[in-house]
Amino acid sequence: MSAKPYPHCAGNQLVGKHIDCFEAAIKTVPMRRHLADFYSQYDAVLSPEIAGNNSVIQALIAAPKCQDVLEIASILAGSRCTESLVVIHYLGDRDEIEIHNDANDHGEKLRLCWMLGERNFSGGEFCIHPNAKEMPIKRIPHQRDSWVLFRIGNNSYHSVSQVHSATKTEGRWTVIFTWGARTESLNLNHCDNNKLLEEYV
């Protein structure tokens, strides 16, 4: 794991040959349009209600909560993690995420961004920044089954470059796993501007 400008690492493969079933499952999840001051995207917080009888979505929710995974997350986060949250992100044409650090008071400490889908678009790179103003020092292309793991903190500045030439099903799909310590706070639904505009799939 690289320590500068904050602890992070990346890899080219997470699940290998099983990726097809995960991609098929996440594209059945109803998405909502989420607009904020520094990003635009579609997203969905995975829950038992959303999972229903879909065993793949159930597995996505359950896996990061396993005791062994929580113990590893605690080591990587540098402090004890007791809970997890799983969110699907989709960036379509012209969507982007500007520089931010994800530091908050909601108990989040560690994040794994897992990239899904063929790259039928340009842009959508995961960019690592030294601070809130400078250009990225590292750009990680969005490649199927690749991943980025980083520790959330006041200096964990990153962004996602603007997506271009994406269609409704050919944009940037990512599954975000977050680990932290306070159950009641690990919930992205606290955002007031989460408005359900349409089912995406």
MDTraj code that builds the backbone (N, CA, C; nanometers):
import mdtraj as md
import numpy as np

residues = "MET SER ALA LYS PRO TYR PRO HIS CYS ALA GLY ASN GLN LEU VAL GLY LYS HIS ILE ASP CYS PHE GLU ALA ALA ILE LYS THR VAL PRO MET ARG ARG HIS LEU ALA ASP PHE TYR SER GLN TYR ASP ALA VAL LEU SER PRO GLU ILE ALA GLY ASN ASN SER VAL ILE GLN ALA LEU ILE ALA ALA PRO LYS CYS GLN ASP VAL LEU GLU ILE ALA SER ILE LEU ALA GLY SER ARG CYS THR GLU SER LEU VAL VAL ILE HIS TYR LEU GLY ASP ARG ASP GLU ILE GLU ILE HIS ASN ASP ALA ASN ASP HIS GLY GLU LYS LEU ARG LEU CYS TRP MET LEU GLY GLU ARG ASN PHE SER GLY GLY GLU PHE CYS ILE HIS PRO ASN ALA LYS GLU MET PRO ILE LYS ARG ILE PRO HIS GLN ARG ASP SER TRP VAL LEU PHE ARG ILE GLY ASN ASN SER TYR HIS SER VAL SER GLN VAL HIS SER ALA THR LYS THR GLU GLY ARG TRP THR VAL ILE PHE THR TRP GLY ALA ARG THR GLU SER LEU ASN LEU ASN HIS CYS ASP ASN ASN LYS LEU LEU GLU GLU TYR VAL".split()
xyz = np.array([
    [0.0847, -0.1198, 0.0000],
    [0.0000, 0.0000, 0.0000],
    [0.0876, 0.1240, 0.0000],
    [0.0611, 0.2168, -0.0899],
    [0.1353, 0.3419, -0.0956],
    [0.0903, 0.4347, 0.0171],
    [0.1839, 0.5037, 0.0788],
    [0.1508, 0.5918, 0.1913],
    [0.1268, 0.7353, 0.1490],
    [0.1698, 0.7734, 0.0290],
    [0.1599, 0.9128, -0.0140],
    [0.0688, 0.9258, -0.1361],
    [-0.0114, 1.0297, -0.1439],
    [-0.0294, 1.1354, -0.0430],
    [-0.1166, 1.0908, 0.0749],
    [-0.1751, 0.9700, 0.0646],
    [-0.2497, 0.9067, 0.1739],
    [-0.2500, 0.7571, 0.1461],
    [-0.2749, 0.6733, 0.2453],
    [-0.2679, 0.5285, 0.2230],
    [-0.3671, 0.4815, 0.1166],
    [-0.3152, 0.4150, 0.0129],
    [-0.4007, 0.3646, -0.0946],
    [-0.3276, 0.2561, -0.1722],
    [-0.4029, 0.1738, -0.2417],
    [-0.3453, 0.0747, -0.3323],
    [-0.4493, 0.0425, -0.4385],
    [-0.4058, -0.0246, -0.5446],
    [-0.4966, -0.0572, -0.6549],
    [-0.4559, -0.1909, -0.7146],
    [-0.5533, -0.2566, -0.7807],
    [-0.5260, -0.3852, -0.8426],
    [-0.6090, -0.4033, -0.9676],
    [-0.5747, -0.5050, -1.0467],
    [-0.6407, -0.5278, -1.1753],
    [-0.7524, -0.6305, -1.1721],
    [-0.7641, -0.7077, -1.0633],
    [-0.8660, -0.8117, -1.0609],
    [-0.9138, -0.8366, -0.9184],
    [-1.0471, -0.8485, -0.9033],
    [-1.1048, -0.8761, -0.7724],
    [-1.1760, -1.0111, -0.7688],
    [-1.2617, -1.0400, -0.8690],
    [-1.3358, -1.1667, -0.8665],
    [-1.3119, -1.2552, -0.9878],
    [-1.2470, -1.2036, -1.0910],
    [-1.2141, -1.2862, -1.2063],
    [-1.3357, -1.3330, -1.2852],
    [-1.3419, -1.4634, -1.3122],
    [-1.4427, -1.5195, -1.4025],
    [-1.5855, -1.5040, -1.3515],
    [-1.6036, -1.4726, -1.2250],
    [-1.7384, -1.4597, -1.1689],
    [-1.7979, -1.3206, -1.1880],
    [-1.7272, -1.2324, -1.2560],
    [-1.7714, -1.0936, -1.2634],
    [-1.9036, -1.0778, -1.3384],
    [-1.9306, -1.1655, -1.4363],
    [-2.0538, -1.1524, -1.5157],
    [-2.1786, -1.1517, -1.4290],
    [-2.1845, -1.2388, -1.3298],
    [-2.3057, -1.2478, -1.2480],
    [-2.3230, -1.1241, -1.1616],
    [-2.2120, -1.0637, -1.1183],
    [-2.2221, -0.9408, -1.0400],
    [-2.2699, -0.8244, -1.1265],
    [-2.2169, -0.8151, -1.2473],
    [-2.2588, -0.7075, -1.3373],
    [-2.4065, -0.7189, -1.3712],
    [-2.4526, -0.8393, -1.3973],
    [-2.5944, -0.8592, -1.4287],
    [-2.6820, -0.8206, -1.3110],
    [-2.6376, -0.8534, -1.1905],
    [-2.7181, -0.8262, -1.0710],
    [-2.7290, -0.6771, -1.0415],
    [-2.6169, -0.6034, -1.0494],
    [-2.6234, -0.4616, -1.0120],
    [-2.7071, -0.3813, -1.1112],
    [-2.7170, -0.4291, -1.2351],
    [-2.7948, -0.3553, -1.3342],
    [-2.9449, -0.3767, -1.3183],
    [-2.9857, -0.4596, -1.2219],
    [-3.1282, -0.4754, -1.1903],
    [-3.1705, -0.3842, -1.0752],
    [-3.0737, -0.3191, -1.0112],
    [-3.1031, -0.2357, -0.8936],
    [-3.1572, -0.1005, -0.9373],
    [-3.2710, -0.0561, -0.8804],
    [-3.3221, 0.0778, -0.9139],
    [-3.2268, 0.1869, -0.8660],
    [-3.1907, 0.2767, -0.9577],
    [-3.0959, 0.3830, -0.9278],
    [-3.1693, 0.5168, -0.9177],
    [-3.1093, 0.6101, -0.8466],
    [-3.1663, 0.7441, -0.8381],
    [-3.0618, 0.8475, -0.8791],
    [-3.1095, 0.9550, -0.9349],
    [-3.0203, 1.0635, -0.9751],
    [-2.9805, 1.1422, -0.8519],
    [-2.8516, 1.1612, -0.8326],
    [-2.8008, 1.2303, -0.7145],
    [-2.7127, 1.3452, -0.7605],
    [-2.7554, 1.4668, -0.7301],
    [-2.6817, 1.5871, -0.7684],
    [-2.6324, 1.6585, -0.6431],
    [-2.5056, 1.6914, -0.6409],
    [-2.4482, 1.7653, -0.5286],
    [-2.3587, 1.8745, -0.5841],
    [-2.2989, 1.9541, -0.4953],
    [-2.2200, 2.0666, -0.5437],
    [-2.0916, 2.0232, -0.6129],
    [-2.0432, 1.9007, -0.5866],
    [-1.9179, 1.8599, -0.6498],
    [-1.9302, 1.7335, -0.7347],
    [-2.0507, 1.6800, -0.7533],
    [-2.0637, 1.5638, -0.8401],
    [-2.2058, 1.5472, -0.8920],
    [-2.2151, 1.4671, -0.9986],
    [-2.3447, 1.4248, -1.0533],
    [-2.3326, 1.2781, -1.0905],
    [-2.4305, 1.1979, -1.0489],
    [-2.4246, 1.0546, -1.0749],
    [-2.5611, 0.9928, -1.0446],
    [-2.5732, 0.8645, -1.0762],
    [-2.6833, 0.7817, -1.0283],
    [-2.6262, 0.6930, -0.9193],
    [-2.7060, 0.6619, -0.8169],
    [-2.6554, 0.5735, -0.7129],
    [-2.7676, 0.4958, -0.6459],
    [-2.7266, 0.3970, -0.5686],
    [-2.8207, 0.3165, -0.4911],
    [-2.7465, 0.2595, -0.3715],
    [-2.8027, 0.2785, -0.2521],
    [-2.7494, 0.2178, -0.1306],
    [-2.8107, 0.0787, -0.1183],
    [-2.7282, -0.0253, -0.1177],
    [-2.7812, -0.1610, -0.1122],
    [-2.8344, -0.1921, 0.0271],
    [-2.9502, -0.2566, 0.0301],
    [-3.0173, -0.2915, 0.1551],
    [-3.0902, -0.4234, 0.1352],
    [-3.1306, -0.4905, 0.2442],
    [-3.2079, -0.6143, 0.2297],
    [-3.3358, -0.5938, 0.1494],
    [-3.3974, -0.4751, 0.1615],
    [-3.5204, -0.4472, 0.0867],
    [-3.4925, -0.4439, -0.0631],
    [-3.3812, -0.3816, -0.1027],
    [-3.3441, -0.3760, -0.2433],
    [-3.3017, -0.5138, -0.2936],
    [-3.2319, -0.5887, -0.2089],
    [-3.1823, -0.7206, -0.2504],
    [-3.2963, -0.8179, -0.2782],
    [-3.3996, -0.8146, -0.1941],
    [-3.5095, -0.9093, -0.2124],
    [-3.4580, -1.0519, -0.2139],
    [-3.4927, -1.1267, -0.3167],
    [-3.4481, -1.2654, -0.3297],
    [-3.3238, -1.2800, -0.4171],
    [-3.2632, -1.1687, -0.4554],
    [-3.1448, -1.1745, -0.5416],
    [-3.0232, -1.2147, -0.4572],
    [-2.9779, -1.3374, -0.4755],
    [-2.8696, -1.3902, -0.3919],
    [-2.7370, -1.3183, -0.4144],
    [-2.7150, -1.2639, -0.5342],
    [-2.5898, -1.1933, -0.5625],
    [-2.5859, -1.0606, -0.4862],
    [-2.6958, -0.9869, -0.4893],
    [-2.7023, -0.8612, -0.4129],
    [-2.6933, -0.8903, -0.2642],
    [-2.7575, -0.9963, -0.2187],
    [-2.7473, -1.0362, -0.0785],
    [-2.6018, -1.0618, -0.0405],
    [-2.5284, -1.1283, -0.1301],
    [-2.3873, -1.1583, -0.1035],
    [-2.3029, -1.0311, -0.0989],
    [-2.3327, -0.9342, -0.1874],
    [-2.2592, -0.8075, -0.1874],
    [-2.2768, -0.7337, -0.0550],
    [-2.3967, -0.7439, 0.0019],
    [-2.4232, -0.6774, 0.1302],
    [-2.3560, -0.7510, 0.2446],
    [-2.3603, -0.8846, 0.2396],
    [-2.3121, -0.9660, 0.3512],
    [-2.1606, -0.9785, 0.3577],
    [-2.0943, -0.9884, 0.2420],
    [-1.9509, -1.0188, 0.2397],
    [-1.8655, -0.9217, 0.3209],
    [-1.8832, -0.7897, 0.3050],
    [-1.7967, -0.6978, 0.3805],
    [-1.8251, -0.6941, 0.5296],
    [-1.9368, -0.7570, 0.5734],
    [-1.9707, -0.7606, 0.7152],
    [-1.9127, -0.8828, 0.7865],
    [-1.8530, -0.9768, 0.7093],
    [-1.7938, -1.0962, 0.7701],
    [-1.6842, -1.0559, 0.8687],
    [-1.6722, -1.1311, 0.9777],
    [-1.5762, -1.0955, 1.0816],
    [-1.4343, -1.0896, 1.0285],
    [-1.3968, -1.1850, 0.9435],
    [-1.2611, -1.1851, 0.8879],
    [-1.2349, -1.0586, 0.8059],
    [-1.3357, -1.0174, 0.7267],
    [-1.3209, -0.8979, 0.6442],
    [-1.3129, -0.7735, 0.7325],
    [-1.3957, -0.7678, 0.8358],
    [-1.3929, -0.6537, 0.9269],
    [-1.2575, -0.6423, 0.9969],
    [-1.1982, -0.7557, 1.0304],
    [-1.0671, -0.7528, 1.0957],
    [-0.9603, -0.6995, 1.0003],
    [-0.9654, -0.7431, 0.8743],
    [-0.8695, -0.6929, 0.7750],
    [-0.8919, -0.5437, 0.7511],
    [-1.0199, -0.5034, 0.7402],
    [-1.0525, -0.3619, 0.7200],
    [-1.0001, -0.2774, 0.8357],
    [-1.0098, -0.3293, 0.9570],
    [-0.9626, -0.2561, 1.0748],
    [-0.8124, -0.2328, 1.0681],
    [-0.7391, -0.3353, 1.0223],
    [-0.5944, -0.3213, 1.0091],
    [-0.5604, -0.2156, 0.9038],
    [-0.6276, -0.2230, 0.7887],
    [-0.5996, -0.1294, 0.6802],
    [-0.6447, 0.0124, 0.7146],
    [-0.7535, 0.0244, 0.7921],
    [-0.8048, 0.1565, 0.8295],
    [-0.7247, 0.2202, 0.9418],
    [-0.6508, 0.1380, 1.0166],
    [-0.5730, 0.1909, 1.1271],
    [-0.6522, 0.2055, 1.2551],
    [-0.7787, 0.1632, 1.2547],
    [-0.8632, 0.1641, 1.3740],
    [-0.9785, 0.0673, 1.3523],
    [-1.0485, 0.0332, 1.4574],
    [-1.1464, -0.0738, 1.4528],
    [-1.2668, -0.0389, 1.3649],
    [-1.3009, -0.1313, 1.2755],
    [-1.4200, -0.1195, 1.1915],
    [-1.5205, -0.2261, 1.2350],
    [-1.6437, -0.1859, 1.2531],
    [-1.7465, -0.2798, 1.2986],
    [-1.8631, -0.2923, 1.2022],
    [-1.8718, -0.2025, 1.1047],
    [-1.9853, -0.2024, 1.0131],
    [-1.9392, -0.1720, 0.8704],
    [-2.0278, -0.2017, 0.7760],
    [-1.9968, -0.1725, 0.6366],
    [-2.1203, -0.1207, 0.5644],
    [-2.0968, -0.0579, 0.4530],
    [-2.2024, -0.0045, 0.3679],
    [-2.1632, -0.0302, 0.2233],
    [-2.2604, -0.0681, 0.1389],
    [-2.2318, -0.0954, -0.0014],
    [-2.3213, -0.0076, -0.0877],
    [-2.2606, 0.0644, -0.1817],
    [-2.3323, 0.1582, -0.2671],
    [-2.2919, 0.1336, -0.4125],
    [-2.3875, 0.1418, -0.5036],
    [-2.3591, 0.1342, -0.6455],
    [-2.3568, 0.2753, -0.7025],
    [-2.2549, 0.3069, -0.7804],
    [-2.2460, 0.4349, -0.8509],
    [-2.2523, 0.4107, -1.0009],
    [-2.3215, 0.4984, -1.0701],
    [-2.3195, 0.4963, -1.2165],
    [-2.3020, 0.6387, -1.2659],
    [-2.1981, 0.6626, -1.3470],
    [-2.1759, 0.7926, -1.4086],
    [-2.2029, 0.7809, -1.5575],
    [-2.2981, 0.8603, -1.6063],
    [-2.3312, 0.8630, -1.7474],
    [-2.2578, 0.9762, -1.8185],
    [-2.2993, 1.0043, -1.9390],
    [-2.2334, 1.1060, -2.0202],
    [-2.2328, 1.2410, -1.9486],
    [-2.1143, 1.3017, -1.9401],
    [-2.0903, 1.4335, -1.8794],
    [-2.0928, 1.4315, -1.7268],
    [-2.1181, 1.3178, -1.6662],
    [-2.1112, 1.3101, -1.5203],
    [-1.9651, 1.3088, -1.4768],
    [-1.9384, 1.3635, -1.3591],
    [-1.8032, 1.3645, -1.3035],
    [-1.8105, 1.3839, -1.1530],
    [-1.7008, 1.3574, -1.0863],
    [-1.6888, 1.3809, -0.9423],
    [-1.5657, 1.4673, -0.9212],
    [-1.5855, 1.5879, -0.8725],
    [-1.4748, 1.6804, -0.8540],
    [-1.3944, 1.6450, -0.7288],
    [-1.2846, 1.7171, -0.7078],
    [-1.1931, 1.6856, -0.5979],
    [-1.2644, 1.6955, -0.4625],
    [-1.2499, 1.5913, -0.3825],
    [-1.3052, 1.5878, -0.2467],
    [-1.2251, 1.4850, -0.1683],
    [-1.2473, 1.4793, -0.0374],
    [-1.1688, 1.3852, 0.0430],
    [-1.2527, 1.2792, 0.1150],
    [-1.3857, 1.2902, 0.1119],
    [-1.4773, 1.1952, 0.1771],
    [-1.4685, 1.1949, 0.3289],
    [-1.3872, 1.2821, 0.3885],
    [-1.3807, 1.2899, 0.5345],
    [-1.5138, 1.3402, 0.5880],
    [-1.5655, 1.2760, 0.6908],
    [-1.6964, 1.3128, 0.7452],
    [-1.7088, 1.2658, 0.8888],
    [-1.8219, 1.2956, 0.9483],
    [-1.8487, 1.2564, 1.0872],
    [-1.9417, 1.1359, 1.0950],
    [-1.9499, 1.0597, 0.9876],
    [-2.0447, 0.9486, 0.9823],
    [-1.9794, 0.8129, 1.0056],
    [-1.8583, 0.8114, 1.0563],
    [-1.7945, 0.6868, 1.0946],
    [-1.7203, 0.6143, 0.9848],
    [-1.7093, 0.6728, 0.8652],
    [-1.6450, 0.6052, 0.7526],
    [-1.4932, 0.6173, 0.7614],
    [-1.4221, 0.5036, 0.7404],
    [-1.2769, 0.5025, 0.7577],
    [-1.2006, 0.4457, 0.6386],
    [-1.2620, 0.3518, 0.5666],
    [-1.1913, 0.2812, 0.4607],
    [-1.2862, 0.2576, 0.3447],
    [-1.2371, 0.2719, 0.2223],
    [-1.3252, 0.2568, 0.1059],
    [-1.2567, 0.1747, -0.0040],
    [-1.3342, 0.0835, -0.0612],
    [-1.2901, 0.0032, -0.1751],
    [-1.3818, 0.0331, -0.2921],
    [-1.3243, 0.0800, -0.4029],
    [-1.4000, 0.1110, -0.5241],
    [-1.3723, 0.0017, -0.6275],
    [-1.4751, -0.0753, -0.6601],
    [-1.4622, -0.1882, -0.7520],
    [-1.5276, -0.1506, -0.8843],
    [-1.4514, -0.1547, -0.9918],
    [-1.4990, -0.1071, -1.1219],
    [-1.5552, -0.2221, -1.2055],
    [-1.6764, -0.2011, -1.2563],
    [-1.7448, -0.3033, -1.3349],
    [-1.7805, -0.2493, -1.4734],
    [-1.8096, -0.3405, -1.5658],
    [-1.8545, -0.3010, -1.6984],
    [-1.7404, -0.2744, -1.7943],
    [-1.7656, -0.2994, -1.9213],
    [-1.6658, -0.2695, -2.0229],
    [-1.6485, -0.1180, -2.0346],
    [-1.5309, -0.0749, -2.0731],
    [-1.5059, 0.0687, -2.0827],
    [-1.5447, 0.1171, -2.2222],
    [-1.6750, 0.1381, -2.2430],
    [-1.7261, 0.1875, -2.3713],
    [-1.7429, 0.3390, -2.3673],
    [-1.6458, 0.4071, -2.3080],
    [-1.6520, 0.5521, -2.2915],
    [-1.5103, 0.6032, -2.2715],
    [-1.4930, 0.7333, -2.2755],
    [-1.3646, 0.7935, -2.2415],
    [-1.3786, 0.8689, -2.1096],
    [-1.2660, 0.8929, -2.0438],
    [-1.2704, 0.9576, -1.9134],
    [-1.3018, 0.8567, -1.8042],
    [-1.3592, 0.9060, -1.6945],
    [-1.3963, 0.8180, -1.5839],
    [-1.2785, 0.7626, -1.5067],
    [-1.1633, 0.8308, -1.5113],
    [-1.0459, 0.7843, -1.4375],
    [-1.0583, 0.8189, -1.2890],
    [-1.0096, 0.7305, -1.2045],
    [-0.9992, 0.7599, -1.0612],
    [-0.8681, 0.8357, -1.0420],
    [-0.8766, 0.9594, -0.9941],
    [-0.7596, 1.0469, -0.9852],
    [-0.7230, 1.0730, -0.8398],
    [-0.5969, 1.0574, -0.8076],
    [-0.5465, 1.0826, -0.6729],
    [-0.4738, 1.2170, -0.6717],
    [-0.5145, 1.3053, -0.5785],
    [-0.4611, 1.4419, -0.5724],
    [-0.3800, 1.4634, -0.4449],
    [-0.2768, 1.5475, -0.4500],
    [-0.1974, 1.5760, -0.3304],
    [-0.2678, 1.6689, -0.2321],
    [-0.3650, 1.7452, -0.2819],
    [-0.4413, 1.8363, -0.1976],
    [-0.5694, 1.8736, -0.2722],
    [-0.6428, 1.9716, -0.2206],
    [-0.7741, 2.0055, -0.2763],
    [-0.7678, 2.0898, -0.4029],
    [-0.6481, 2.1337, -0.4430],
    [-0.6385, 2.2273, -0.5553],
    [-0.5509, 2.1792, -0.6700],
    [-0.4539, 2.0965, -0.6422],
    [-0.3568, 2.0599, -0.7458],
    [-0.4069, 1.9483, -0.8369],
    [-0.3435, 1.9375, -0.9531],
    [-0.3748, 1.8336, -1.0491],
    [-0.3401, 1.6961, -0.9911],
    [-0.4003, 1.5902, -1.0442],
    [-0.3730, 1.4570, -0.9891],
    [-0.2287, 1.4131, -1.0104],
    [-0.1769, 1.3376, -0.9132],
    [-0.0437, 1.2805, -0.9271],
    [-0.0530, 1.1368, -0.9778],
    [-0.1735, 1.0818, -0.9813],
    [-0.1935, 0.9467, -1.0323],
    [-0.3331, 0.9367, -1.0929],
    [-0.3427, 0.8749, -1.2106],
    [-0.4704, 0.8514, -1.2766],
    [-0.4870, 0.7011, -1.2988],
    [-0.5942, 0.6451, -1.2464],
    [-0.6190, 0.5016, -1.2573],
    [-0.7357, 0.4807, -1.3527],
    [-0.7122, 0.4223, -1.4707],
    [-0.8203, 0.4039, -1.5689],
    [-0.9294, 0.3123, -1.5143],
    [-1.0509, 0.3357, -1.5618],
    [-1.1625, 0.2487, -1.5249],
    [-1.1543, 0.1226, -1.6120],
    [-1.1140, 0.0107, -1.5504],
    [-1.1028, -0.1157, -1.6217],
    [-1.1842, -0.2219, -1.5497],
    [-1.2482, -0.3044, -1.6263],
    [-1.3365, -0.4072, -1.5709],
    [-1.2641, -0.4942, -1.4681],
    [-1.3227, -0.5041, -1.3489],
    [-1.2764, -0.5855, -1.2367],
    [-1.1561, -0.5267, -1.1633],
    [-1.1108, -0.4071, -1.2012],
    [-1.0026, -0.3434, -1.1267],
    [-1.0585, -0.2749, -1.0024],
    [-0.9708, -0.2308, -0.9129],
    [-1.0176, -0.1744, -0.7865],
    [-0.9160, -0.0749, -0.7299],
    [-0.9679, 0.0116, -0.6433],
    [-0.8854, 0.1075, -0.5693],
    [-0.9300, 0.1036, -0.4237],
    [-0.8359, 0.0917, -0.3328],
    [-0.8635, 0.0908, -0.1896],
    [-0.7914, 0.2087, -0.1259],
    [-0.8605, 0.2845, -0.0410],
    [-0.7918, 0.3964, 0.0248],
    [-0.8505, 0.4237, 0.1627],
    [-0.7662, 0.4803, 0.2469],
    [-0.8072, 0.5193, 0.3821],
    [-0.8672, 0.6588, 0.3770],
    [-0.9847, 0.6755, 0.4339],
    [-1.0538, 0.8041, 0.4341],
    [-0.9962, 0.8944, 0.5433],
    [-0.9629, 1.0168, 0.5054],
    [-0.9088, 1.1125, 0.6012],
    [-0.9122, 1.2525, 0.5449],
    [-0.8606, 1.3467, 0.6200],
    [-0.8642, 1.4863, 0.5771],
    [-0.7792, 1.5142, 0.4538],
    [-0.6848, 1.4243, 0.4222],
    [-0.5995, 1.4464, 0.3056],
    [-0.6265, 1.3473, 0.1920],
    [-0.7343, 1.2690, 0.2002],
    [-0.7600, 1.1656, 0.0975],
    [-0.8312, 1.2251, -0.0249],
    [-0.7677, 1.3229, -0.0858],
    [-0.8297, 1.3935, -0.1983],
    [-0.8249, 1.3089, -0.3258],
    [-0.9389, 1.2991, -0.3906],
    [-0.9509, 1.2218, -0.5137],
    [-1.0662, 1.2776, -0.5963],
    [-1.0739, 1.2343, -0.7206],
    [-1.1811, 1.2779, -0.8086],
    [-1.2025, 1.1697, -0.9138],
    [-1.3089, 1.1856, -0.9931],
    [-1.3325, 1.0998, -1.1094],
    [-1.3510, 1.1924, -1.2284],
    [-1.2659, 1.1759, -1.3290],
    [-1.2726, 1.2647, -1.4451],
    [-1.4034, 1.2460, -1.5223],
    [-1.4425, 1.3482, -1.5948],
    [-1.5716, 1.3480, -1.6638],
    [-1.5820, 1.2329, -1.7643],
    [-1.6993, 1.1694, -1.7631],
    [-1.7278, 1.0600, -1.8552],
    [-1.7819, 1.1170, -1.9855],
    [-1.7351, 1.0654, -2.0980],
    [-1.7793, 1.1125, -2.2293],
    [-1.8270, 0.9956, -2.3156],
    [-1.9248, 1.0256, -2.4013],
    [-1.9750, 0.9307, -2.5013],
    [-2.0337, 0.8051, -2.4399],
    [-2.0935, 0.8164, -2.3240],
    [-2.1581, 0.7016, -2.2609],
    [-2.3052, 0.6969, -2.2998],
    [-2.3593, 0.5769, -2.3136],
    [-2.5028, 0.5601, -2.3314],
    [-2.5615, 0.5208, -2.1974],
    [-2.6909, 0.4924, -2.1958],
    [-2.7566, 0.4626, -2.0689],
    [-2.7001, 0.3391, -2.0002],
    [-2.6479, 0.2455, -2.0762],
    [-2.5940, 0.1228, -2.0164],
    [-2.4434, 0.1086, -2.0350],
    [-2.3778, 0.2090, -2.0925],
    [-2.2351, 0.1977, -2.1208],
    [-2.1513, 0.2969, -2.0410],
    [-2.2039, 0.3484, -1.9326],
    [-2.1299, 0.4426, -1.8506],
    [-2.0407, 0.3725, -1.7492],
    [-2.0028, 0.4466, -1.6474],
    [-1.9040, 0.4009, -1.5488],
    [-1.9746, 0.3402, -1.4273],
    [-1.9724, 0.2075, -1.4170],
    [-2.0325, 0.1355, -1.3050],
    [-1.9259, 0.1073, -1.1996],
    [-1.9584, 0.1357, -1.0736],
    [-1.8665, 0.1088, -0.9630],
    [-1.9459, 0.0623, -0.8414],
    [-1.8940, -0.0389, -0.7729],
    [-1.9493, -0.0793, -0.6438],
    [-1.8549, -0.0266, -0.5364],
    [-1.9104, 0.0485, -0.4413],
    [-1.8313, 0.1117, -0.3364],
    [-1.8573, 0.0404, -0.2037],
    [-1.7520, -0.0167, -0.1466],
    [-1.7602, -0.0775, -0.0135],
    [-1.6953, 0.0185, 0.0861],
    [-1.7681, 0.0533, 0.1913],
    [-1.7147, 0.1426, 0.2936],
    [-1.7205, 0.0738, 0.4295],
    [-1.6115, 0.0850, 0.5046],
    [-1.6079, 0.0289, 0.6398],
    [-1.5894, 0.1414, 0.7411],
    [-1.6502, 0.1230, 0.8582],
    [-1.6396, 0.2236, 0.9625],
    [-1.6819, 0.1685, 1.0965],
    [-1.7134, 0.2582, 1.1894],
    [-1.7318, 0.2151, 1.3275],
    [-1.8698, 0.2381, 1.3861],
    [-1.9510, 0.3272, 1.3282],
    [-2.0779, 0.3598, 1.3937],
    [-2.1944, 0.3217, 1.3043],
    [-2.2687, 0.2210, 1.3456],
    [-2.3759, 0.1658, 1.2636],
    [-2.4761, 0.2709, 1.2187],
    [-2.5232, 0.3532, 1.3130],
    [-2.6300, 0.4459, 1.2816],
    [-2.5861, 0.5540, 1.1837],
    [-2.4556, 0.5768, 1.1711],
    [-2.4082, 0.6852, 1.0859],
    [-2.3644, 0.6396, 0.9478],
    [-2.3421, 0.5092, 0.9310],
    [-2.2992, 0.4601, 0.8005],
    [-2.4196, 0.4458, 0.7090],
    [-2.4736, 0.5586, 0.6693],
    [-2.5965, 0.5593, 0.5898],
    [-2.5972, 0.6833, 0.5027],
    [-2.5841, 0.6657, 0.3718],
    [-2.5793, 0.7804, 0.2822],
    [-2.7153, 0.8444, 0.2612],
    [-2.8212, 0.7861, 0.3158],
    [-2.9537, 0.8435, 0.2976],
    [-2.9744, 0.9698, 0.3804],
    [-2.8737, 1.0089, 0.4586],
    [-2.8892, 1.1331, 0.5351],
    [-2.8864, 1.2561, 0.4442],
    [-2.8451, 1.2397, 0.3189],
    [-2.8374, 1.3534, 0.2271],
    [-2.9774, 1.3992, 0.1855],
    [-3.0095, 1.5243, 0.2065],
    [-3.1421, 1.5771, 0.1747],
    [-3.1674, 1.5861, 0.0246],
    [-3.0601, 1.5970, -0.0539],
    [-3.0801, 1.6155, -0.1970],
    [-3.0838, 1.4827, -0.2727],
    [-3.0966, 1.3704, -0.2025],
    [-3.1193, 1.2419, -0.2684],
    [-3.2645, 1.2376, -0.3151],
    [-3.2877, 1.2551, -0.4418],
    [-3.4238, 1.2566, -0.4937],
    [-3.4406, 1.1449, -0.5956],
    [-3.5408, 1.0636, -0.5741],
    [-3.5674, 0.9538, -0.6659],
    [-3.6340, 1.0103, -0.7905],
    [-3.5584, 1.0110, -0.9012],
    [-3.6122, 1.0667, -1.0258],
    [-3.6607, 0.9591, -1.1193],
    [-3.5945, 0.8461, -1.1204],
    [-3.6348, 0.7427, -1.2138],
    [-3.5666, 0.6120, -1.1787],
    [-3.6236, 0.5003, -1.2192],
    [-3.5515, 0.3752, -1.2115],
    [-3.4591, 0.3711, -1.3318],
    [-3.3310, 0.3451, -1.3056],
    [-3.2338, 0.3596, -1.4126],
    [-3.2355, 0.2433, -1.5112],
    [-3.2628, 0.1231, -1.4628],
    [-3.2622, 0.0079, -1.5517],
    [-3.4063, -0.0359, -1.5798],
])
top = md.Topology()
chain = top.add_chain()
for i, resn in enumerate(residues, 1):
    res = top.add_residue(resn, chain, resSeq=i)
    for name in ("N", "CA", "C"):
        top.add_atom(name, md.element.get_by_symbol(name[0]), res)
traj = md.Trajectory(xyz[None], top)
